[in-house]
Amino acid sequence: MSGRMIAPPNDSPQPEGDVSLMSFEDALAELDRIVQGLEGGKQKLEDAIGAYERGALLKAHCEAKLAEAEQRVQAIVARADGSLALRSAE
């Protein structure tokens, strides 16, 4: 079996697509929709499980994007003259 992600069933309200290609903002918005849908409690069990699985993927993706952004911000250092520079990777 390949490492391809299994998409939710077609009758699921969740959009299909590769989470790794999503921007942080799009992933967070979809995750918010999933949480609202799960909190509503009106989904069929299989749909709720699929939504939860996709939500877990989206959460991990958002956490990775945030960690990447944090590393980039931490790499910016202020020089004595007030200008900004990138710290070299260690």
C-alpha positions as CSV (number, residue, x, y, z in Angstrom):
1,M,0.0,0.0,0.0
2,S,1.3,3.4,-0.9
3,G,1.8,6.3,1.5
4,R,-1.2,8.2,0.0
5,M,-3.6,9.8,2.3
6,I,-7.1,8.3,2.1
7,A,-9.6,11.1,1.5
8,P,-12.9,11.3,3.4
9,P,-15.9,9.7,1.7
10,N,-17.6,11.7,-1.1
11,D,-20.7,12.3,1.1
12,S,-18.6,13.8,3.8
13,P,-18.9,17.6,4.2
14,Q,-15.1,17.9,4.5
15,P,-13.2,19.2,1.4
16,E,-10.8,16.7,-0.2
17,G,-7.2,17.6,-0.9
18,D,-3.7,17.2,0.2
19,V,-3.3,18.8,3.6
20,S,0.5,19.3,3.1
21,L,-0.2,21.7,0.2
22,M,-2.5,23.9,2.2
23,S,-1.6,27.3,3.6
24,F,-1.7,27.7,7.4
25,E,-4.7,30.0,7.1
26,D,-6.7,27.6,4.9
27,A,-5.9,24.6,7.1
28,L,-6.9,26.5,10.2
29,A,-10.2,27.6,8.6
30,E,-11.0,24.0,7.6
31,L,-10.1,22.7,11.0
32,D,-12.4,25.3,12.6
33,R,-15.2,24.1,10.3
34,I,-14.5,20.5,11.3
35,V,-14.6,21.3,15.0
36,Q,-17.9,23.2,14.6
37,G,-19.4,20.3,12.7
38,L,-18.2,17.8,15.3
39,E,-19.5,20.0,18.1
40,G,-22.9,20.2,16.4
41,G,-23.2,16.4,16.8
42,K,-25.4,15.9,13.7
43,Q,-23.0,13.9,11.5
44,K,-23.2,10.2,10.9
45,L,-20.7,8.3,12.9
46,E,-18.5,7.4,9.9
47,D,-18.6,11.0,8.7
48,A,-17.6,12.2,12.2
49,I,-14.7,9.7,12.3
50,G,-13.5,10.8,8.9
51,A,-13.8,14.5,10.0
52,Y,-11.9,13.7,13.2
53,E,-9.1,12.0,11.2
54,R,-8.8,14.9,8.8
55,G,-8.9,17.3,11.7
56,A,-5.9,15.5,13.2
57,L,-4.0,15.9,9.9
58,L,-4.9,19.6,9.7
59,K,-3.8,20.1,13.4
60,A,-0.4,18.5,12.8
61,H,0.0,20.5,9.6
62,C,-0.8,23.8,11.4
63,E,1.6,22.9,14.2
64,A,4.4,22.2,11.7
65,K,3.7,25.5,9.9
66,L,3.8,27.4,13.2
67,A,7.1,25.7,14.2
68,E,8.6,26.7,10.8
69,A,7.4,30.3,11.2
70,E,8.8,30.4,14.7
71,Q,12.2,29.2,13.5
72,R,12.2,31.8,10.8
73,V,11.4,34.6,13.3
74,Q,14.0,33.4,15.7
75,A,16.6,33.5,12.9
76,I,16.1,37.3,12.7
77,V,18.4,39.2,15.0
78,A,18.8,42.9,15.6
79,R,22.2,44.4,15.1
80,A,23.6,47.1,17.3
81,D,22.7,49.8,14.8
82,G,19.1,48.7,14.8
83,S,19.1,47.0,11.5
84,L,17.9,43.4,11.1
85,A,19.9,40.5,9.9
86,L,19.4,36.8,9.6
87,R,21.3,34.6,12.1
88,S,23.3,31.9,10.5
89,A,22.0,28.4,10.9
90,E,23.9,26.5,13.6
